[in-house]
Amino acid sequence: MKPHSKKKMTVMQLLTATYFMVAGGPFGLEEVIHGAGYLGAALILIVTPIVWSLPTALMVAELSAAMPEDGGYYTWVKRAMGRFWGFQEAWLSLAASIFDMAIYPTLFVLYLSRLFPSLGEGAAAIAVGFAMIAACAALNLGGARSVGGSSVVLSVLLLAPFAVIVLLAAPKSLMAAVPTERLPLTQGGLFSCFLVAMWNCMGWDNASTVAGEVERPHRTYPLAMMGAVALLAATYVVPVLAVSRLGVPPSSWTTGSWADVAGAVGGRWLMITVVVAGMISAFGMLNALVLSYTRVPVALAEDGFLPKVFALRIAKNDAPWVAILVCAACWALCLGIGFERLVALDIMLYGLSLLLEFVALVVLRVREPDLPRPYRVPGGLLGAVGLGVFPALILGVALWSARGDRVGPVSALAFGAGVVLLGAVVYAVGGLFRRRLDG
């Protein structure tokens, strides 16, 4: 990978961009509150970042600091285990993006329709989604620093209404009784809540794909990863606890309930700001993930898996303009399909790619013990091995609990298995095609 000489992302820019790649505020936690109640949700949201997010953030900090190249996780896995597994890592990531990136325009329109109902369905909703993707592509054409700078501003605008909610709700909660409603939380219901929490806490490795565009990555990545984990935990747990004694039954929480709670504690003006924050969350997440995903085709093109045109960059800021435009067009074409938030499928594809990254961490410790590692996961080889144990166990339990989810007539897990196997087929067919061209 070629080095980059342009202005690069700072610690704060990478931290906030990572936060949007993973979280995007407390939106999406409504199902956890609905299923587990306030204290149960708070407990889940404390435990999940520790056992699921923190190991991944530590792994990303070590490998990104050691190999600060665009392509991130693809580069790690390829270097540790070869081209086949590197391609599978990239395939799983890009396949997941097709489902993942359709979510954020849908969420944006969902919140926008609370202010302008006519824009919430039909052709108008599709047009808004196209405009959102186009705006994110335009920001990304400005380079990584443009995305990082916008993420800093968007994070402040996103979290400000929740800070107000906490300030207004906390005094009322301290004087109120704990809600007495008891929810019939079954084992399956607990796993379902945990699955949603996992979905809201995953994506840390997405920040690795822009390592070549980050200043002093050996220092920036560890600081940004730890800061983003702390910010995620605080912005998830504190608002939930602050509103826990306002008398709103947990069973009444659905998507959009944060706006209703804001209206109850601060009036219509605060409700509107939370609705706007929901739009900012969706936009910020899409914007940051465009930055992440579009560097994967660049790395594939530089390694001969894709045409070299995908590696073309704008001279002024190193933005890979072909990859950005092609990926944006693909995501825009998926808007009309109407994907649901298939949490199990998302977690399966992401989880398998994540396990490959943990394996790469261990393999590189064994094969390249002298590789300069400005940041190193503590505990030696045993610490590196142990880092992936909890995420692997959690992934297995989560997928087992979601075995009944479906994609049309087939189970989500069977559909995901088909996507995984297709990656091996594409690699084999691509290899035959390249050999014919070379011959």
Secondary structure, 3 states (H helix, E strand, C coil): CCCCCCCCECHHHHHHHHHHHHCCCCCCCHHHHHHHHHHHHHHHHHHHHHHHHHHHHHHHHHHHHHCCCECCHHHHHHHHHCHHHHHHHHHHHHHHHHHHCCHHHHHHHHHHHHHCHHHCCHHHHHHHHHHHHHHHHHHHHCCHHHHHHHHHHHHHHHHHHHHHHHHHHHHHHHHCCCCCCCCCCCHHHHHHHHHHHHHCCCCHHHHHHEHHHECCHHHHHHHHHHHHHHHHHHHHHHHHHHCCCCCCCHHHCCCCHHHHHHHHHHCHHHHHHHHHHHHHHHHHHHHHHHHHHCHHHHHHHHCCCCCHHHHCCCCCCCCCHHHHHHHHHHHHHCHHHCCCCCHHHHHHHHHHHHHHHHHHHHHHHHHCCCCCCCCCCCCHHHHHHHHCHHHHHHHHHHHHHCCCCEECCEEHHHHHHHHHHHHHHHHHHHHHHHHHHHC
